Amino acid sequence: MKNTVKVERAKKDMTQQDLAESVGVSRQTINSIESGKYVPSTVLALKICNVFQVKLDEVFKLEDGD
């Protein structure tokens, strides 16, 4: 799964720590999501999108192999 979390975070001028605190996870979790090493749960993905005030499919996209 691809995502634009880093881009959306930059638009809001947020650090990984800021986003992590907003959604209740560690900074390392946000880093893993941004690097594609971790696919967030539906609840976490929705929380992230809520912080950015965007739709889920604007941030998270399925790849051909998903």
PDB file of N, CA, C and O in Angstrom:
ATOM      1  N   MET A   1       0.845  -1.178   0.000  1.00  0.00           N
ATOM      2  CA  MET A   1       0.000   0.000   0.000  1.00  0.00           C
ATOM      3  C   MET A   1       0.892   1.243   0.000  1.00  0.00           C
ATOM      4  O   MET A   1       1.819   1.366   0.800  1.00  0.00           O
ATOM      5  N   LYS A   2       0.588   2.148  -0.908  1.00  0.00           N
ATOM      6  CA  LYS A   2       1.302   3.427  -0.950  1.00  0.00           C
ATOM      7  C   LYS A   2       0.543   4.433  -0.090  1.00  0.00           C
ATOM      8  O   LYS A   2      -0.657   4.296   0.150  1.00  0.00           O
ATOM      9  N   ASN A   3       1.273   5.445   0.365  1.00  0.00           N
ATOM     10  CA  ASN A   3       0.593   6.497   1.114  1.00  0.00           C
ATOM     11  C   ASN A   3       1.324   7.828   0.931  1.00  0.00           C
ATOM     12  O   ASN A   3       2.492   7.885   0.544  1.00  0.00           O
ATOM     13  N   THR A   4       0.587   8.883   1.226  1.00  0.00           N
ATOM     14  CA  THR A   4       1.140  10.238   1.116  1.00  0.00           C
ATOM     15  C   THR A   4       1.159  10.924   2.489  1.00  0.00           C
ATOM     16  O   THR A   4       1.015  12.143   2.584  1.00  0.00           O
ATOM     17  N   VAL A   5       1.337  10.131   3.540  1.00  0.00           N
ATOM     18  CA  VAL A   5       1.324  10.680   4.899  1.00  0.00           C
ATOM     19  C   VAL A   5       2.389  11.760   5.053  1.00  0.00           C
ATOM     20  O   VAL A   5       2.128  12.814   5.632  1.00  0.00           O
ATOM     21  N   LYS A   6       3.577  11.503   4.540  1.00  0.00           N
ATOM     22  CA  LYS A   6       4.668  12.477   4.685  1.00  0.00           C
ATOM     23  C   LYS A   6       4.316  13.798   3.997  1.00  0.00           C
ATOM     24  O   LYS A   6       4.581  14.875   4.529  1.00  0.00           O
ATOM     25  N   VAL A   7       3.724  13.701   2.820  1.00  0.00           N
ATOM     26  CA  VAL A   7       3.327  14.896   2.062  1.00  0.00           C
ATOM     27  C   VAL A   7       2.239  15.666   2.814  1.00  0.00           C
ATOM     28  O   VAL A   7       2.320  16.884   2.972  1.00  0.00           O
ATOM     29  N   GLU A   8       1.234  14.942   3.268  1.00  0.00           N
ATOM     30  CA  GLU A   8       0.136  15.595   3.996  1.00  0.00           C
ATOM     31  C   GLU A   8       0.641  16.219   5.289  1.00  0.00           C
ATOM     32  O   GLU A   8       0.200  17.301   5.676  1.00  0.00           O
ATOM     33  N   ARG A   9       1.550  15.547   5.946  1.00  0.00           N
ATOM     34  CA  ARG A   9       2.136  16.069   7.187  1.00  0.00           C
ATOM     35  C   ARG A   9       2.901  17.358   6.920  1.00  0.00           C
ATOM     36  O   ARG A   9       2.829  18.307   7.700  1.00  0.00           O
ATOM     37  N   ALA A  10       3.627  17.384   5.818  1.00  0.00           N
ATOM     38  CA  ALA A  10       4.383  18.582   5.443  1.00  0.00           C
ATOM     39  C   ALA A  10       3.444  19.749   5.135  1.00  0.00           C
ATOM     40  O   ALA A  10       3.740  20.892   5.482  1.00  0.00           O
ATOM     41  N   LYS A  11       2.324  19.467   4.490  1.00  0.00           N
ATOM     42  CA  LYS A  11       1.350  20.519   4.187  1.00  0.00           C
ATOM     43  C   LYS A  11       0.836  21.184   5.463  1.00  0.00           C
ATOM     44  O   LYS A  11       0.553  22.382   5.483  1.00  0.00           O
ATOM     45  N   LYS A  12       0.719  20.387   6.528  1.00  0.00           N
ATOM     46  CA  LYS A  12       0.219  20.898   7.809  1.00  0.00           C
ATOM     47  C   LYS A  12       1.357  21.378   8.712  1.00  0.00           C
ATOM     48  O   LYS A  12       1.125  21.808   9.842  1.00  0.00           O
ATOM     49  N   ASP A  13       2.591  21.300   8.200  1.00  0.00           N
ATOM     50  CA  ASP A  13       3.768  21.703   8.966  1.00  0.00           C
ATOM     51  C   ASP A  13       3.842  20.953  10.297  1.00  0.00           C
ATOM     52  O   ASP A  13       4.079  21.544  11.351  1.00  0.00           O
ATOM     53  N   MET A  14       3.631  19.637  10.220  1.00  0.00           N
ATOM     54  CA  MET A  14       3.659  18.781  11.412  1.00  0.00           C
ATOM     55  C   MET A  14       4.898  17.897  11.391  1.00  0.00           C
ATOM     56  O   MET A  14       5.355  17.481  10.327  1.00  0.00           O
ATOM     57  N   THR A  15       5.430  17.618  12.560  1.00  0.00           N
ATOM     58  CA  THR A  15       6.493  16.631  12.670  1.00  0.00           C
ATOM     59  C   THR A  15       5.861  15.249  12.820  1.00  0.00           C
ATOM     60  O   THR A  15       4.657  15.125  13.044  1.00  0.00           O
ATOM     61  N   GLN A  16       6.687  14.219  12.693  1.00  0.00           N
ATOM     62  CA  GLN A  16       6.183  12.868  12.941  1.00  0.00           C
ATOM     63  C   GLN A  16       5.650  12.777  14.369  1.00  0.00           C
ATOM     64  O   GLN A  16       4.627  12.137  14.615  1.00  0.00           O
ATOM     65  N   GLN A  17       6.336  13.410  15.299  1.00  0.00           N
ATOM     66  CA  GLN A  17       5.906  13.386  16.700  1.00  0.00           C
ATOM     67  C   GLN A  17       4.556  14.065  16.876  1.00  0.00           C
ATOM     68  O   GLN A  17       3.704  13.570  17.614  1.00  0.00           O
ATOM     69  N   ASP A  18       4.354  15.196  16.202  1.00  0.00           N
ATOM     70  CA  ASP A  18       3.062  15.899  16.273  1.00  0.00           C
ATOM     71  C   ASP A  18       1.925  14.995  15.818  1.00  0.00           C
ATOM     72  O   ASP A  18       0.895  14.890  16.484  1.00  0.00           O
ATOM     73  N   LEU A  19       2.125  14.343  14.676  1.00  0.00           N
ATOM     74  CA  LEU A  19       1.087  13.463  14.142  1.00  0.00           C
ATOM     75  C   LEU A  19       0.866  12.273  15.065  1.00  0.00           C
ATOM     76  O   LEU A  19      -0.271  11.885  15.331  1.00  0.00           O
ATOM     77  N   ALA A  20       1.953  11.701  15.547  1.00  0.00           N
ATOM     78  CA  ALA A  20       1.856  10.549  16.448  1.00  0.00           C
ATOM     79  C   ALA A  20       1.025  10.887  17.681  1.00  0.00           C
ATOM     80  O   ALA A  20       0.158  10.111  18.083  1.00  0.00           O
ATOM     81  N   GLU A  21       1.289  12.037  18.274  1.00  0.00           N
ATOM     82  CA  GLU A  21       0.537  12.455  19.458  1.00  0.00           C
ATOM     83  C   GLU A  21      -0.930  12.702  19.126  1.00  0.00           C
ATOM     84  O   GLU A  21      -1.808  12.427  19.944  1.00  0.00           O
ATOM     85  N   SER A  22      -1.196  13.217  17.940  1.00  0.00           N
ATOM     86  CA  SER A  22      -2.577  13.502  17.535  1.00  0.00           C
ATOM     87  C   SER A  22      -3.414  12.237  17.381  1.00  0.00           C
ATOM     88  O   SER A  22      -4.622  12.253  17.618  1.00  0.00           O
ATOM     89  N   VAL A  23      -2.768  11.140  16.981  1.00  0.00           N
ATOM     90  CA  VAL A  23      -3.524   9.901  16.727  1.00  0.00           C
ATOM     91  C   VAL A  23      -3.253   8.820  17.770  1.00  0.00           C
ATOM     92  O   VAL A  23      -3.827   7.734  17.691  1.00  0.00           O
ATOM     93  N   GLY A  24      -2.385   9.100  18.749  1.00  0.00           N
ATOM     94  CA  GLY A  24      -2.175   8.173  19.849  1.00  0.00           C
ATOM     95  C   GLY A  24      -1.257   6.999  19.570  1.00  0.00           C
ATOM     96  O   GLY A  24      -1.474   5.902  20.083  1.00  0.00           O
ATOM     97  N   VAL A  25      -0.223   7.225  18.755  1.00  0.00           N
ATOM     98  CA  VAL A  25       0.771   6.181  18.491  1.00  0.00           C
ATOM     99  C   VAL A  25       2.166   6.767  18.699  1.00  0.00           C
ATOM    100  O   VAL A  25       2.314   7.949  19.010  1.00  0.00           O
ATOM    101  N   SER A  26       3.187   5.926  18.523  1.00  0.00           N
ATOM    102  CA  SER A  26       4.562   6.405  18.669  1.00  0.00           C
ATOM    103  C   SER A  26       5.046   7.058  17.375  1.00  0.00           C
ATOM    104  O   SER A  26       4.492   6.830  16.300  1.00  0.00           O
ATOM    105  N   ARG A  27       6.087   7.869  17.507  1.00  0.00           N
ATOM    106  CA  ARG A  27       6.704   8.471  16.328  1.00  0.00           C
ATOM    107  C   ARG A  27       7.238   7.385  15.406  1.00  0.00           C
ATOM    108  O   ARG A  27       7.200   7.531  14.184  1.00  0.00           O
ATOM    109  N   GLN A  28       7.733   6.300  15.983  1.00  0.00           N
ATOM    110  CA  GLN A  28       8.265   5.199  15.188  1.00  0.00           C
ATOM    111  C   GLN A  28       7.185   4.566  14.315  1.00  0.00           C
ATOM    112  O   GLN A  28       7.461   4.131  13.197  1.00  0.00           O
ATOM    113  N   THR A  29       5.964   4.516  14.823  1.00  0.00           N
ATOM    114  CA  THR A  29       4.850   3.980  14.028  1.00  0.00           C
ATOM    115  C   THR A  29       4.597   4.857  12.818  1.00  0.00           C
ATOM    116  O   THR A  29       4.410   4.348  11.713  1.00  0.00           O
ATOM    117  N   ILE A  30       4.589   6.152  13.007  1.00  0.00           N
ATOM    118  CA  ILE A  30       4.391   7.084  11.886  1.00  0.00           C
ATOM    119  C   ILE A  30       5.529   6.928  10.880  1.00  0.00           C
ATOM    120  O   ILE A  30       5.293   6.913   9.672  1.00  0.00           O
ATOM    121  N   ASN A  31       6.750   6.812  11.367  1.00  0.00           N
ATOM    122  CA  ASN A  31       7.899   6.615  10.488  1.00  0.00           C
ATOM    123  C   ASN A  31       7.742   5.334   9.676  1.00  0.00           C
ATOM    124  O   ASN A  31       8.024   5.324   8.477  1.00  0.00           O
ATOM    125  N   SER A  32       7.298   4.256  10.312  1.00  0.00           N
ATOM    126  CA  SER A  32       7.110   2.976   9.617  1.00  0.00           C
ATOM    127  C   SER A  32       6.004   3.051   8.568  1.00  0.00           C
ATOM    128  O   SER A  32       6.109   2.447   7.500  1.00  0.00           O
ATOM    129  N   ILE A  33       4.950   3.790   8.877  1.00  0.00           N
ATOM    130  CA  ILE A  33       3.866   3.973   7.902  1.00  0.00           C
ATOM    131  C   ILE A  33       4.384   4.751   6.698  1.00  0.00           C
ATOM    132  O   ILE A  33       4.150   4.362   5.554  1.00  0.00           O
ATOM    133  N   GLU A  34       5.086   5.850   6.957  1.00  0.00           N
ATOM    134  CA  GLU A  34       5.598   6.691   5.868  1.00  0.00           C
ATOM    135  C   GLU A  34       6.564   5.928   4.968  1.00  0.00           C
ATOM    136  O   GLU A  34       6.582   6.136   3.755  1.00  0.00           O
ATOM    137  N   SER A  35       7.360   5.052   5.554  1.00  0.00           N
ATOM    138  CA  SER A  35       8.345   4.308   4.765  1.00  0.00           C
ATOM    139  C   SER A  35       7.770   3.050   4.125  1.00  0.00           C
ATOM    140  O   SER A  35       8.474   2.342   3.403  1.00  0.00           O
ATOM    141  N   GLY A  36       6.496   2.768   4.385  1.00  0.00           N
ATOM    142  CA  GLY A  36       5.853   1.614   3.778  1.00  0.00           C
ATOM    143  C   GLY A  36       6.146   0.290   4.452  1.00  0.00           C
ATOM    144  O   GLY A  36       5.805  -0.765   3.917  1.00  0.00           O
ATOM    145  N   LYS A  37       6.772   0.328   5.619  1.00  0.00           N
ATOM    146  CA  LYS A  37       7.100  -0.901   6.345  1.00  0.00           C
ATOM    147  C   LYS A  37       5.915  -1.411   7.160  1.00  0.00           C
ATOM    148  O   LYS A  37       5.887  -2.578   7.551  1.00  0.00           O
ATOM    149  N   TYR A  38       4.950  -0.552   7.415  1.00  0.00           N
ATOM    150  CA  TYR A  38       3.807  -0.903   8.252  1.00  0.00           C
ATOM    151  C   TYR A  38       2.537  -0.359   7.612  1.00  0.00           C
ATOM    152  O   TYR A  38       2.473   0.805   7.214  1.00  0.00           O
ATOM    153  N   VAL A  39       1.526  -1.223   7.521  1.00  0.00           N
ATOM    154  CA  VAL A  39       0.216  -0.807   7.014  1.00  0.00           C
ATOM    155  C   VAL A  39      -0.677  -0.583   8.232  1.00  0.00           C
ATOM    156  O   VAL A  39      -0.906  -1.508   9.011  1.00  0.00           O
ATOM    157  N   PRO A  40      -1.176   0.625   8.400  1.00  0.00           N
ATOM    158  CA  PRO A  40      -1.974   0.917   9.595  1.00  0.00           C
ATOM    159  C   PRO A  40      -3.326   0.206   9.574  1.00  0.00           C
ATOM    160  O   PRO A  40      -3.843  -0.163   8.519  1.00  0.00           O
ATOM    161  N   SER A  41      -3.876   0.028  10.763  1.00  0.00           N
ATOM    162  CA  SER A  41      -5.236  -0.500  10.866  1.00  0.00           C
ATOM    163  C   SER A  41      -6.205   0.506  10.244  1.00  0.00           C
ATOM    164  O   SER A  41      -5.855   1.663  10.012  1.00  0.00           O
ATOM    165  N   THR A  42      -7.396   0.056   9.988  1.00  0.00           N
ATOM    166  CA  THR A  42      -8.415   0.948   9.431  1.00  0.00           C
ATOM    167  C   THR A  42      -8.666   2.120  10.368  1.00  0.00           C
ATOM    168  O   THR A  42      -8.782   3.264   9.928  1.00  0.00           O
ATOM    169  N   VAL A  43      -8.750   1.832  11.653  1.00  0.00           N
ATOM    170  CA  VAL A  43      -9.012   2.887  12.638  1.00  0.00           C
ATOM    171  C   VAL A  43      -7.888   3.918  12.633  1.00  0.00           C
ATOM    172  O   VAL A  43      -8.150   5.121  12.634  1.00  0.00           O
ATOM    173  N   LEU A  44      -6.638   3.455  12.626  1.00  0.00           N
ATOM    174  CA  LEU A  44      -5.510   4.382  12.625  1.00  0.00           C
ATOM    175  C   LEU A  44      -5.468   5.185  11.327  1.00  0.00           C
ATOM    176  O   LEU A  44      -5.214   6.389  11.354  1.00  0.00           O
ATOM    177  N   ALA A  45      -5.710   4.538  10.206  1.00  0.00           N
ATOM    178  CA  ALA A  45      -5.721   5.245   8.924  1.00  0.00           C
ATOM    179  C   ALA A  45      -6.793   6.337   8.918  1.00  0.00           C
ATOM    180  O   ALA A  45      -6.557   7.439   8.423  1.00  0.00           O
ATOM    181  N   LEU A  46      -7.958   6.033   9.463  1.00  0.00           N
ATOM    182  CA  LEU A  46      -9.030   7.026   9.532  1.00  0.00           C
ATOM    183  C   LEU A  46      -8.677   8.176  10.470  1.00  0.00           C
ATOM    184  O   LEU A  46      -9.005   9.329  10.191  1.00  0.00           O
ATOM    185  N   LYS A  47      -8.011   7.864  11.583  1.00  0.00           N
ATOM    186  CA  LYS A  47      -7.574   8.923  12.500  1.00  0.00           C
ATOM    187  C   LYS A  47      -6.580   9.857  11.818  1.00  0.00           C
ATOM    188  O   LYS A  47      -6.662  11.077  11.961  1.00  0.00           O
ATOM    189  N   ILE A  48      -5.643   9.275  11.079  1.00  0.00           N
ATOM    190  CA  ILE A  48      -4.649  10.083  10.358  1.00  0.00           C
ATOM    191  C   ILE A  48      -5.339  10.993   9.351  1.00  0.00           C
ATOM    192  O   ILE A  48      -5.025  12.180   9.262  1.00  0.00           O
ATOM    193  N   CYS A  49      -6.270  10.442   8.600  1.00  0.00           N
ATOM    194  CA  CYS A  49      -6.992  11.241   7.601  1.00  0.00           C
ATOM    195  C   CYS A  49      -7.839  12.329   8.260  1.00  0.00           C
ATOM    196  O   CYS A  49      -8.000  13.417   7.706  1.00  0.00           O
ATOM    197  N   ASN A  50      -8.372  12.035   9.424  1.00  0.00           N
ATOM    198  CA  ASN A  50      -9.158  13.026  10.154  1.00  0.00           C
ATOM    199  C   ASN A  50      -8.282  14.215  10.559  1.00  0.00           C
ATOM    200  O   ASN A  50      -8.714  15.365  10.476  1.00  0.00           O
ATOM    201  N   VAL A  51      -7.060  13.935  10.994  1.00  0.00           N
ATOM    202  CA  VAL A  51      -6.128  15.014  11.358  1.00  0.00           C
ATOM    203  C   VAL A  51      -5.854  15.892  10.139  1.00  0.00           C
ATOM    204  O   VAL A  51      -5.813  17.118  10.244  1.00  0.00           O
ATOM    205  N   PHE A  52      -5.668  15.255   8.980  1.00  0.00           N
ATOM    206  CA  PHE A  52      -5.364  15.999   7.750  1.00  0.00           C
ATOM    207  C   PHE A  52      -6.612  16.577   7.090  1.00  0.00           C
ATOM    208  O   PHE A  52      -6.509  17.396   6.177  1.00  0.00           O
ATOM    209  N   GLN A  53      -7.780  16.158   7.542  1.00  0.00           N
ATOM    210  CA  GLN A  53      -9.063  16.577   6.974  1.00  0.00           C
ATOM    211  C   GLN A  53      -9.154  16.252   5.482  1.00  0.00           C
ATOM    212  O   GLN A  53      -9.541  17.089   4.667  1.00  0.00           O
ATOM    213  N   VAL A  54      -8.784  15.006   5.151  1.00  0.00           N
ATOM    214  CA  VAL A  54      -8.871  14.515   3.781  1.00  0.00           C
ATOM    215  C   VAL A  54      -9.519  13.136   3.790  1.00  0.00           C
ATOM    216  O   VAL A  54      -9.612  12.490   4.833  1.00  0.00           O
ATOM    217  N   LYS A  55      -9.966  12.691   2.618  1.00  0.00           N
ATOM    218  CA  LYS A  55     -10.568  11.373   2.489  1.00  0.00           C
ATOM    219  C   LYS A  55      -9.493  10.294   2.518  1.00  0.00           C
ATOM    220  O   LYS A  55      -8.343  10.532   2.150  1.00  0.00           O
ATOM    221  N   LEU A  56      -9.885   9.115   2.958  1.00  0.00           N
ATOM    222  CA  LEU A  56      -8.962   7.994   3.098  1.00  0.00           C
ATOM    223  C   LEU A  56      -8.218   7.696   1.801  1.00  0.00           C
ATOM    224  O   LEU A  56      -7.004   7.489   1.809  1.00  0.00           O
ATOM    225  N   ASP A  57      -8.948   7.673   0.687  1.00  0.00           N
ATOM    226  CA  ASP A  57      -8.305   7.312  -0.582  1.00  0.00           C
ATOM    227  C   ASP A  57      -7.424   8.420  -1.158  1.00  0.00           C
ATOM    228  O   ASP A  57      -6.781   8.234  -2.192  1.00  0.00           O
ATOM    229  N   GLU A  58      -7.397   9.564  -0.493  1.00  0.00           N
ATOM    230  CA  GLU A  58      -6.463  10.623  -0.887  1.00  0.00           C
ATOM    231  C   GLU A  58      -5.088  10.402  -0.259  1.00  0.00           C
ATOM    232  O   GLU A  58      -4.095  10.950  -0.736  1.00  0.00           O
ATOM    233  N   VAL A  59      -5.024   9.610   0.798  1.00  0.00           N
ATOM    234  CA  VAL A  59      -3.771   9.368   1.511  1.00  0.00           C
ATOM    235  C   VAL A  59      -3.256   7.938   1.290  1.00  0.00           C
ATOM    236  O   VAL A  59      -2.060   7.727   1.091  1.00  0.00           O
ATOM    237  N   PHE A  60      -4.161   6.973   1.327  1.00  0.00           N
ATOM    238  CA  PHE A  60      -3.768   5.570   1.200  1.00  0.00           C
ATOM    239  C   PHE A  60      -4.292   4.978  -0.101  1.00  0.00           C
ATOM    240  O   PHE A  60      -5.482   5.064  -0.405  1.00  0.00           O
ATOM    241  N   LYS A  61      -3.380   4.371  -0.867  1.00  0.00           N
ATOM    242  CA  LYS A  61      -3.727   3.805  -2.171  1.00  0.00           C
ATOM    243  C   LYS A  61      -3.224   2.366  -2.265  1.00  0.00           C
ATOM    244  O   LYS A  61      -2.092   2.066  -1.886  1.00  0.00           O
ATOM    245  N   LEU A  62      -4.074   1.489  -2.771  1.00  0.00           N
ATOM    246  CA  LEU A  62      -3.666   0.105  -2.987  1.00  0.00           C
ATOM    247  C   LEU A  62      -2.733   0.034  -4.192  1.00  0.00           C
ATOM    248  O   LEU A  62      -2.890   0.766  -5.169  1.00  0.00           O
ATOM    249  N   GLU A  63      -1.763  -0.863  -4.093  1.00  0.00           N
ATOM    250  CA  GLU A  63      -0.879  -1.127  -5.230  1.00  0.00           C
ATOM    251  C   GLU A  63      -1.366  -2.403  -5.912  1.00  0.00           C
ATOM    252  O   GLU A  63      -2.215  -3.109  -5.366  1.00  0.00           O
ATOM    253  N   ASP A  64      -0.849  -2.701  -7.077  1.00  0.00           N
ATOM    254  CA  ASP A  64      -1.291  -3.863  -7.827  1.00  0.00           C
ATOM    255  C   ASP A  64      -1.176  -5.173  -7.041  1.00  0.00           C
ATOM    256  O   ASP A  64      -2.043  -6.039  -7.159  1.00  0.00           O
ATOM    257  N   GLY A  65      -0.128  -5.323  -6.252  1.00  0.00           N
ATOM    258  CA  GLY A  65       0.084  -6.556  -5.497  1.00  0.00           C
ATOM    259  C   GLY A  65      -0.692  -6.666  -4.211  1.00  0.00           C
ATOM    260  O   GLY A  65      -0.612  -7.696  -3.541  1.00  0.00           O
ATOM    261  N   ASP A  66      -1.438  -5.652  -3.839  1.00  0.00           N
ATOM    262  CA  ASP A  66      -2.181  -5.659  -2.564  1.00  0.00           C
ATOM    263  C   ASP A  66      -3.462  -6.450  -2.663  1.00  0.00           C
ATOM    264  O   ASP A  66      -4.200  -6.555  -1.683  1.00  0.00           O
TER     265      ASP A  66
END
